[in-house]
Each structure stands twice: as structure tokens, then as C-alpha cells.
Amino acid sequence: MNMELIVNFTPTGMIPTKEMTPHVPISVGEIVEEVYRAFEIGITMVHIHARDEETGVPTYRAEVYGPIIEGIRSFSTDLVLCVSLSGRNFKELEKRAEPLQLTGDLKPDMGSLTLSSLNFVQHASLNDPGMVVALAREMRRRGIVAELEAFDLGMVNYASYLERKGLIEPPHYCNLLLGN
């Protein structure tokens, strides 16, 4: 696998629904199939947002993330797999950290870590300092790398703070998202 260029593929995201577009993968099988298609053309990383198959809404459940990771690893053990720990739909630490509890071959390589709260058009993504520290600490304890998500320079500064406190360590992988 060519790791000179990281191509991060997000097949589902938090927002799209089947009503918005019939092409968005919702079920475990659909997500795994889309990742396989993207793998064939050269992706190196997958940012996974699991969905409840009955309702189509985002879920934090490890029992949904596990089969997605298992399906992807059935055709590639080289892809870097990142689970979403988004604060958009779930506010409780226990829910947001649940995908990090997967172990063995189902253990994710990375977990997303939005470095502060921010507003979207209709909802806020809540990431107070205590939540960010707790998620970073849990990832470090489990040997999972944080995929840093920075929407502004204050978030970049907070990443530096987390590094100084020993909660994350370089080298860092950081998504710089300009706008919301």
C-alpha cells in the first residue's frame, strides 16, 4: 500500500440519509462494500460513521462498529481504520467512547477527537474540555491514536495543550476543517 499519500475515505458521514440520496451506505454490508470499492482505487484510511440499520441514524454502538471493522479487515489489514467519536448526536462519555472498547482484530487504529465545541447550522457538536481530555485519555490507555479535528486555531492550540499534558503524542494526524 502506498502510504506516501494518505487518502482518507468517509463513506457515510453524520448527516446524509437515504432520503437525501439513495447512494449513502447505511447498513454494515453497504458500508463495507463502499469501502472495498474505494480500496480498489487506492484509499489508505477510512473514517467510519456507523448507522442504525433500522432507523438510518448515527449510532455509537460497538456492536455495529465491530462488524464494519471485521468486514473491512476481511479484505485489507493495511487500511487505517478510524471510528467516529462525534459529539453531534451523543453527549455522554460512555456512549461516545463505546467504539474504543473493541478489542483484538476489531480494535480501531484511530478515534476522532474534535478539539472543542462548535455550532453547525441546526445543531452544536459539544466537546467541552473535560470530554476532550477523557476521550484522549481513553484512546491513549487503549493504544488508539487520536485523529485530531480542528475547525479553528483555538483547537490547534488545544492540541498543543493536550500534548504538553501527555494525553496525545507526536506525530499527529490532524484534519483541518475550514468552516462548518
N, C-alpha and C positions, 0 to 999 in steps of 0.2 A: 504494500500500500504506500502511495506517495504521501508522506507527511510534510513535505516542503510547503504545501499549501493546505490549510485547514478549511474544508468546506463543511459548514455546519448546516444540517438539514432539519427543518422543523415541519413535520408532515401535517400537524393538526393545529397547533396554537391553542389559545384560550378562547377565542371569540367565534370563529366560523362554525356554522351549523349546517345541517343538510338542507334546511330551508333557505339559507343564504346561497349555498352552492351544493349541488349533488356530488361534487368531486371531493369534498373534505372527508378524509378517512376517520371513522368514529370507532368501529369495532376493533378488537385486538387483531383480527385477521386482516382487516383493511389497512391498519397502520403498518403492520409487518410487511404487507405486500408493497405499500408505497415506499417503505424504507429499502426493500430489496431492489425495486426499480431504480431508486436513486443511487444505491450502492453500485449497481451495474455501470453507472456513468461516472463514478468517482468520488462520491462523498466520503468524508473521513470521520464525521461526527454526527450524532443525532441528538436533538433536544426533544425529549419526549413529554407530551402532554397527554395523559391518559383520560379516557372518557367513559362514562357510564353507558353501557351499550343500550340500555332501555330508554334512557332519557336524552342521551347525547351530550349531557352537561359534563364539564370537567370534574374529575374525581381525584382524590388524594390516595385512594385505596391501594395498598401494596398488592392486594390480590388481583388487581387489574394491571399494575405496572409489571409484576412478575412475569406473566405470560407474554407481555410485549417484549420484555428483555430476552426471555427464553427464545421467542420466535426469531428475533434479530440475531442472537448469538448462534442460532442453528445454521446460519449461512455465513456469518462472519464473527470471529472473535477479535478482530482488529479494530472494528469501529469503536470509537469512544462514545459511550452512552451517558447522557445527562438527563436526570429526572427533574421535572418542574417542581419547585417548592413555592410557587407563587402565592402572594398574599391577596390576590384579587378576589378570590372566592372563599378562601378559608382563613380564618383569623387565629385559630388555636394552634399552638406549637405542636401538640400531639398529632394533629391531622397533617400539618404541613411537613412534619418530619417523618411521617409513616413510610414513604418510599425509601428512606435511608436505612430502614430496618431489614431490607432484603439482604440475604447473605449468599455465600458460595457463588455459583455461576450467575445468579440473579442480582448480585450486588452491583449497583450503578457505579460507573467510574467517576461521575461528577453529579453535583446538585446545583441548581440555580440559586443564586444569592443576590437578590435585589438589595442594594445597599442603603435604601431609605424609602420612606413612603412617597407616593406621587399620585396625582389625580389623572384619571383618564376622562373621557367625555361624560360617561354615565356613572362611573364607579371610581373608588380610590383603591390603590394597592397599598395595604397597610404593612409597613415594615419598620416598627419602632426599634430603637437601638437595642432593647432587651431581646427582641425577637431575632434580629440580625446576629447578635452575639450568640444566642442559644443555638441557632441553626449552624453557624460557623463552628462552634464548639462540638456539636454533634457530628458534623462532617469530619472534622479533624480526628475525633475519637474513633471513628469508624474507618479512617483511611480513604475518605472520599474527597476529591478535590472540588473546591468551590468554583463554579462558573460565575464570575462576578458580573453583575448587570449594573451599569452606571448610566443614568439618564442626565446627569449634570456633574459639574466639577465638585460640588459638595460630596457627591457619592464617591468620586475618585479619592478625595481627601479622607473619607471614612474608611476606604480600603487601606490606605496608609496607616490609619489608626489601628485597624484590626491586625495588620502585620506587626506593628510595634508591640501589640499586646500578645503576640504569639498565636493568634487564632487562625491566621492564614499565613502561608509562606510562599516565597517566590520559587519558581517563576509563576506568574499569574496568567490566567486566561480571562480576558475581560471583554464583554460585549459593550460597546459604546453605542447607546441608542439615542439618537438625536430627535427629540420630540416625543410625543406620546399619542 
